[in-house]
Amino acid sequence: MDKVSSFINKNVGDIYLKEPLSKHSSWRIGGPVDVLVEPYTVEQILETLQYADLMKIPTVVIGNGTNLLFSDEGFRGIIIKMGKNFSKYTIKGKRACAEAGIWTPKFAKILSDNGLSGLEHAIGIPGTLGGLVFMNGGSGGKCIGDIVKKIWVIDKNYNLISFSKSECDFSYRKSVFQDSNYIICKIELECETREEENIKFEMRNILDNRKNKFPLNYPNCGSVFLSNPVVNDTFAPPGKLIEEAGLKGYQVGGAQISEKHANFIVNLGNATAKDVISIVQYVRKIVYQRYGLYLESEIKYVGEMGDLKSLHEVGIIE
Ligand SMILES: Cc1cc2nc3c(=O)[nH]c(=O)nc-3n(C[C@H](O)[C@H](O)[C@H](O)COP(=O)(O)OP(=O)(O)OC[C@H]3O[C@@H](n4cnc5c(N)ncnc54)[C@H](O)[C@@H]3O)c2cc1C
């Protein structure tokens, strides 16, 4: 990619060329990206966006890659990774503000150290706060949107604008940011005060519970399918439907439906994106035949040209 040579001398953060995306996905899957940049400031993000626009290079923003499947071919463009370089925070009373790249469990712990409650449910969610807001992630019936006060994003005209909670349009695993190209930069949360000991007790229970339930010994991307199916007017967890369909342990190449939790697909060592996509398509077909509903995935797929879609929308690649 010739266009890159003038980019690498710019002051846009830490730059990596031909970086394997498998290093940036918790599934440990993905070919090389032409350029990966880890910015420190909003100005550096703007500079990257303006350069990419000028040179007509596609960009994709990621956090910790715990809800993403990258193509086996990688990505012919620039990944802007919002991570540890972009993770400053401040706390004033019940208001906590953090940059998007902060590690969610770390921030949950910082809040607990300050006797602030609201993020206990996210102590075991291994991504960035920006990724959590984008996905409106959470656990135990709670989600990050519950305590959001304000979000600052870069819009498509390179302006830093803010969204109030109601403008974020949060619903189950949905936010307004999934329908836009905005880059989430800063998040303000409105917490409650609570005894530090009680917060920590709850967090320890959540972590113990997750350790018992989830197949954390193999690379994975958390729950693959959204927990919203209804069968005979009753909520039917996708893991249960997949298990009842006899698909636990179903394997394609190096990818397998976890023996421990049927809503997880694990990488046994050499899984490809194609293997995972094949499993997702097969599960959808079998569950549809049995229950008459198509499961949808909360995981996002990044194609070779930077197209971002939900994993269930990706066809089998021959
Ligand atoms: C073991 C395990 C357990 C998990 N448990 C849970 C759980 O209990 N609940 C839950 O909700 N999720 C869970 N997840 C999924 C995942 O951790 C969360 O969705 C997480 O919040 C994603 O954050 P991330 O930084 O990894 O985002 P990424 O995976 O990097 O990105 C996810 C999406 O957000 C976009 N994005 C990321 N950062 C930004 C930004 N700053 N601006 C704009 N767009 C951005 C990306 O383009 C992508 O579309 C789990 C994952 C694993 C591996």
The ligand as a Gaussian input file, in Angstrom:
#p B3LYP/6-31G(d) Opt

LIG

0 1
 C      -15.174000     -13.877000      27.372000
 C      -16.106000     -12.787000      26.904000
 C      -17.215000     -12.457000      27.651000
 C      -18.077000     -11.434000      27.242000
 N      -19.149000     -11.127000      28.011000
 C      -19.968000     -10.135000      27.642000
 C      -21.085000      -9.783000      28.467000
 O      -21.314000     -10.344000      29.523000
 N      -21.890000      -8.778000      28.045000
 C      -21.654000      -8.096000      26.874000
 O      -22.407000      -7.175000      26.558000
 N      -20.604000      -8.414000      26.080000
 C      -19.772000      -9.404000      26.427000
 N      -18.709000      -9.737000      25.629000
 C      -18.534000      -9.042000      24.336000
 C      -17.602000      -7.823000      24.396000
 O      -16.627000      -7.986000      25.413000
 C      -18.344000      -6.512000      24.637000
 O      -19.288000      -6.263000      23.637000
 C      -17.349000      -5.339000      24.717000
 O      -17.957000      -4.256000      25.317000
 C      -16.780000      -4.927000      23.362000
 O      -15.736000      -3.999000      23.597000
 P      -14.444000      -3.973000      22.680000
 O      -13.610000      -2.830000      23.116000
 O      -13.768000      -5.294000      22.666000
 O      -15.091000      -3.677000      21.265000
 P      -14.667000      -4.283000      19.856000
 O      -14.935000      -5.737000      19.828000
 O      -13.298000      -3.833000      19.511000
 O      -15.714000      -3.552000      18.914000
 C      -17.081000      -3.877000      18.963000
 C      -17.830000      -2.891000      18.044000
 O      -17.738000      -1.588000      18.601000
 C      -17.144000      -0.669000      17.679000
 N      -16.308000       0.235000      18.476000
 C      -15.422000      -0.105000      19.433000
 N      -14.898000       1.005000      19.998000
 C      -15.460000       2.061000      19.371000
 C      -15.320000       3.470000      19.501000
 N      -14.513000       4.034000      20.401000
 N      -16.049000       4.266000      18.677000
 C      -16.899000       3.720000      17.762000
 N      -17.070000       2.398000      17.603000
 C      -16.360000       1.575000      18.403000
 C      -16.362000      -1.545000      16.695000
 O      -16.268000      -0.948000      15.417000
 C      -17.214000      -2.812000      16.648000
 O      -18.251000      -2.677000      15.707000
 C      -17.820000     -10.743000      26.025000
 C      -16.698000     -11.089000      25.269000
 C      -15.834000     -12.095000      25.696000
 C      -14.627000     -12.426000      24.881000

